[in-house]
């Protein structure tokens, strides 16, 4: 237990937080949340955050076992995850659509589409396991907790936050975190691809 807490590193926490923030994208999902509420569907902020956090935590801890079923190591998964993060970053910076928008799925708004896929979706799952190859579990977990807290506030005060930030503020934050995500994805790719190259070459 002492060794677990000794792995705390605020720089890793900050990096994990930024990556997860960019992927979960509470700022970018504001218009979708507003649209859902304007359509008359109710969103329970507490339940949405609890279930999305639970899903991501569960996948974080059992994801390795799932990879083992397919004989995939964490470094290979991290390389694949880095490529996905890079594409998401390009979406944010260039304003293009690489992945099909799943924000309009029908059903209970709290669970579909808010919990899945807006908050706990394929991007979040891939990111968590990719980060696992680079950072200590404690630091990733803290980053996820911080993001969950922000998501809760966003769901509670979406309309007010959007008015405060304005369209320009939302646009700026999306582009800024897109660039950060691109840089981190490149770092994640280069560090893990070198490991795989060394493993293949026998070094």
C-alpha positions as CSV (number, residue, x, y, z in Angstrom):
1,X,0.0,0.0,0.0
2,X,2.9,2.4,0.9
3,X,4.5,1.6,-2.5
4,X,1.2,2.3,-4.3
5,X,1.0,5.8,-2.8
6,X,4.7,6.5,-3.3
7,X,4.1,6.4,-7.0
8,X,2.3,9.8,-6.8
9,X,3.7,12.3,-9.3
10,X,1.8,15.5,-9.9
11,X,3.3,15.8,-13.4
12,X,1.8,12.5,-14.3
13,X,-1.5,13.4,-12.7
14,X,-1.5,16.6,-14.8
15,X,-0.7,14.8,-18.0
16,X,-3.3,12.1,-17.4
17,X,-5.8,14.7,-16.5
18,X,-5.2,16.7,-19.7
19,X,-5.4,13.7,-22.0
20,X,-8.6,12.4,-20.4
21,X,-10.0,15.9,-20.4
22,X,-9.4,16.2,-24.1
23,X,-10.9,12.8,-24.8
24,X,-14.0,13.1,-22.5
25,X,-14.2,16.7,-23.8
26,X,-16.7,18.2,-21.3
27,X,-16.5,21.6,-23.0
28,X,-17.1,20.2,-26.5
29,X,-20.1,18.1,-25.4
30,X,-21.9,21.2,-23.9
31,X,-23.9,21.9,-27.1
32,X,-25.0,18.2,-27.2
33,X,-26.1,18.3,-23.6
34,X,-28.0,21.5,-24.2
35,X,-29.7,20.0,-27.2
36,X,-30.7,16.9,-25.2
37,X,-32.3,19.0,-22.5
38,X,-34.0,21.3,-24.9
39,X,-35.6,18.2,-26.5
40,X,-37.3,17.5,-23.2
41,X,-35.1,14.6,-22.0
42,X,-33.8,14.6,-18.5
43,X,-30.2,14.0,-17.5
44,X,-29.3,12.9,-14.0
45,X,-25.8,14.4,-13.4
46,X,-25.0,12.2,-10.4
47,X,-26.0,9.0,-12.1
48,X,-24.3,9.9,-15.3
49,X,-21.0,10.6,-13.6
50,X,-21.2,7.6,-11.3
51,X,-21.9,5.1,-14.1
52,X,-19.4,6.6,-16.5
53,X,-16.7,6.6,-13.8
54,X,-17.5,3.0,-12.8
55,X,-17.4,1.8,-16.4
56,X,-14.0,3.5,-17.1
57,X,-12.6,2.2,-13.8
58,X,-13.7,-1.3,-14.5
59,X,-12.2,-1.3,-17.9
60,X,-9.0,0.2,-16.6
61,X,-8.5,-2.8,-14.3
62,X,-9.9,-5.6,-16.4
63,X,-8.7,-4.3,-19.8
64,X,-5.4,-6.1,-19.5
65,X,-7.2,-9.4,-19.1
66,X,-9.3,-8.6,-22.1
67,X,-6.1,-7.9,-24.1
68,X,-4.6,-11.1,-22.9
69,X,-7.5,-13.0,-24.5
70,X,-6.3,-11.7,-27.8
71,X,-2.6,-12.1,-27.1
72,X,-2.1,-8.3,-27.3
73,X,0.5,-6.6,-25.0
74,X,0.0,-3.2,-23.4
75,X,2.7,-1.5,-25.5
76,X,1.0,-2.6,-28.8
77,X,-2.3,-1.4,-27.5
78,X,-0.7,1.9,-26.5
79,X,0.6,2.4,-30.0
80,X,-2.9,1.8,-31.4
81,X,-4.3,4.1,-28.8
82,X,-1.8,6.8,-29.7
83,X,-3.0,6.7,-33.3
84,X,-6.6,7.1,-32.2
85,X,-5.6,10.0,-29.9
86,X,-3.8,11.6,-32.8
87,X,-6.9,11.4,-35.0
88,X,-9.1,12.8,-32.2
89,X,-6.6,15.7,-31.8
90,X,-6.8,16.4,-35.5
91,X,-10.6,16.5,-35.3
92,X,-10.4,19.1,-32.5
93,X,-7.7,21.3,-34.2
94,X,-8.9,21.1,-37.8
95,X,-12.6,20.9,-37.2
96,X,-13.0,17.7,-39.4
97,X,-15.0,14.6,-38.6
98,X,-13.0,11.4,-38.6
99,X,-15.2,9.3,-36.3
100,X,-19.0,9.0,-36.8
101,X,-20.9,11.2,-34.4
102,X,-22.9,9.0,-32.0
103,X,-24.3,11.8,-29.9
104,X,-27.8,11.4,-31.1
105,X,-28.5,7.8,-30.0
106,X,-32.0,7.3,-28.8
107,X,-33.0,6.0,-25.4
108,X,-32.7,7.3,-21.8
109,X,-30.6,10.4,-22.0
110,X,-28.7,9.7,-18.8
111,X,-27.3,6.4,-20.0
112,X,-27.6,6.8,-23.8
113,X,-26.0,8.9,-25.1
114,X,-24.5,10.6,-22.0
115,X,-22.9,7.8,-20.1
116,X,-22.1,5.9,-23.3
117,X,-20.7,7.0,-25.7
118,X,-20.3,10.7,-24.7
119,X,-18.4,10.1,-21.5
120,X,-17.4,6.5,-21.3
121,X,-16.9,5.5,-24.9
122,X,-14.3,3.8,-27.0
123,X,-12.0,6.8,-26.9
124,X,-12.0,6.8,-23.1
125,X,-11.4,3.1,-22.8
126,X,-8.5,3.2,-25.3
127,X,-7.0,6.2,-23.6
128,X,-7.0,4.6,-20.2
129,X,-5.2,1.5,-21.3
130,X,-2.8,3.6,-23.4
131,X,-1.9,5.7,-20.4
132,X,-1.4,2.6,-18.3
133,X,1.7,1.9,-20.4
134,X,3.2,5.2,-19.4
135,X,1.9,6.3,-16.0
136,X,1.4,4.9,-12.5
137,X,-2.1,3.6,-11.7
138,X,-2.6,6.1,-8.8
139,X,-1.8,9.1,-11.0
140,X,-4.2,8.0,-13.8
141,X,-6.9,7.3,-11.2
142,X,-6.5,10.8,-9.7
143,X,-6.7,12.3,-13.2
144,X,-9.9,10.4,-13.9
145,X,-11.4,11.5,-10.6
146,X,-10.7,15.2,-11.3
147,X,-12.3,14.8,-14.8
148,X,-15.3,13.2,-13.3
149,X,-15.7,16.1,-10.9
150,X,-15.5,18.6,-13.8
151,X,-18.0,16.5,-15.8
152,X,-20.5,16.6,-12.9
153,X,-20.2,20.4,-12.7
154,X,-20.6,20.7,-16.4
155,X,-23.8,18.5,-16.4
156,X,-25.2,20.5,-13.5
157,X,-24.4,23.9,-14.9
158,X,-24.1,23.4,-18.7
159,X,-26.2,26.3,-19.9
160,X,-24.5,28.7,-17.4
161,X,-21.0,27.5,-18.3
162,X,-21.7,27.9,-22.0
163,X,-22.9,31.4,-21.5
164,X,-19.8,32.3,-19.4
165,X,-17.3,30.8,-21.9
166,X,-19.2,32.0,-25.0
167,X,-18.8,30.5,-28.4
168,X,-15.3,31.9,-28.6
169,X,-14.2,30.4,-25.3
170,X,-15.5,27.0,-26.2
171,X,-13.8,27.2,-29.6
172,X,-10.4,28.3,-28.1
173,X,-10.5,25.5,-25.4
174,X,-11.3,22.9,-28.0
175,X,-8.4,23.9,-30.2
176,X,-6.0,24.3,-27.3
177,X,-6.6,20.9,-25.9
178,X,-6.5,19.4,-29.4
179,X,-2.9,20.6,-29.8
180,X,-2.0,19.3,-26.4
181,X,-3.6,15.9,-27.3
182,X,-1.6,15.8,-30.5
183,X,1.7,16.3,-28.7
184,X,0.9,13.7,-26.0
185,X,-0.2,11.2,-28.6
186,X,3.1,11.6,-30.5
187,X,5.0,11.1,-27.2
188,X,3.0,8.0,-26.4
189,X,3.6,6.6,-29.9
190,X,7.3,7.2,-30.0
191,X,8.0,5.8,-26.5
192,X,6.0,2.6,-27.1
193,X,7.0,2.0,-30.7
194,X,10.7,2.1,-29.7
195,X,10.0,-0.5,-27.0
196,X,8.3,-2.8,-29.6
197,X,11.2,-2.3,-32.1
198,X,13.7,-3.2,-29.4
199,X,11.7,-6.3,-28.5
200,X,11.5,-7.4,-32.1
201,X,15.2,-6.9,-32.7
202,X,16.0,-8.7,-29.5
203,X,17.7,-5.8,-27.7
